[in-house]
Amino acid sequence: MPQPARLIWANNRDNQAGVTLTGTGHSDVIDLAQVEAVFFSVVVGSPPDDMQRDGLGLGSRLRVSLQVQDAGGTWLPVAVLKPRRVNFAGESPMPFYADQPHDYTSVGLFLPQSSESSSILAPTRPTLPLVLPQYARVRWDVESVGVPLGAFGQTVISLYGR
């Protein structure tokens, strides 16, 4: 019988409402020795007014990556999340998330191979089985095109493992 998923790391353990992200940062090292697959998510409760739409045009954007460490100590991204607002004009399967930009994925050894296409403008994201190295970290980058950096308030980044 599979073990239940458990929270391995979250950026909001000291503030359940979330954390304001600006600039670049990363977590401490996260030990993945006891897990074979992870669920990785980001939800932005208070995005900046100038948040880019679908990663295009001027404005601020947030990228959150799950990185694993190779034998040489190099951090390699295995999943990159780009939270965005759901566009009601498109064929959104989950309109109840429209008010909070979000993104999520799963990474691990026993995942079925599939593809997900979350919007017309977003590339198809393959989900492939991956052996997880022992050490990981979460990195976030707030970037801007043509405007000063915005602040991504009430942001919750979660990493669950099984």
CORMOMO-V966274 format. One record per residue. N is the residue number from 1. RES is the residue in one small letter. D_LAST is the distance of its C-alpha to the last C-alpha in whole Angstrom. Layout:
n	res	d_last
N	RES	D_LAST
N	RES	D_LAST
This chain:
n	res	d_last
1	m	12
2	p	8
3	q	6
4	p	6
5	a	5
6	r	7
7	l	9
8	i	9
9	w	13
10	a	15
11	n	19
12	n	20
13	r	20
14	d	23
15	n	24
16	q	23
17	a	25
18	g	24
19	v	25
20	t	28
21	l	27
22	t	30
23	g	31
24	t	28
25	g	26
26	h	22
27	s	20
28	d	20
29	v	18
30	i	14
31	d	13
32	l	10
33	a	11
34	q	8
35	v	5
36	e	6
37	a	6
38	v	6
39	f	9
40	f	12
41	s	15
42	v	18
43	v	21
44	v	25
45	g	27
46	s	30
47	p	30
48	p	34
49	d	37
50	d	37
51	m	33
52	q	34
53	r	33
54	d	31
55	g	31
56	l	35
57	g	38
58	l	39
59	g	37
60	s	34
61	r	30
62	l	27
63	r	24
64	v	21
65	s	19
66	l	16
67	q	18
68	v	17
69	q	19
70	d	21
71	a	23
72	g	26
73	g	25
74	t	25
75	w	22
76	l	21
77	p	20
78	v	17
79	a	17
80	v	20
81	l	20
82	k	24
83	p	24
84	r	27
85	r	29
86	v	29
87	n	32
88	f	34
89	a	36
90	g	34
91	e	32
92	s	29
93	p	27
94	m	25
95	p	28
96	f	27
97	y	25
98	a	29
99	d	29
100	q	26
101	p	26
102	h	22
103	d	20
104	y	16
105	t	14
106	s	11
107	v	11
108	g	9
109	l	11
110	f	10
111	l	12
112	p	15
113	q	18
114	s	20
115	s	21
116	e	22
117	s	25
118	s	25
119	s	28
120	i	32
121	l	32
122	a	28
123	p	27
124	t	25
125	r	22
126	p	20
127	t	17
128	l	17
129	p	14
130	l	14
131	v	13
132	l	12
133	p	14
134	q	14
135	y	15
136	a	15
137	r	17
138	v	17
139	r	21
140	w	23
141	d	27
142	v	29
143	e	32
144	s	35
145	v	38
146	g	41
147	v	41
148	p	40
149	l	36
150	g	35
151	a	32
152	f	29
153	g	29
154	q	26
155	t	23
156	v	20
157	i	17
158	s	14
159	l	10
160	y	7
161	g	4
162	r	0
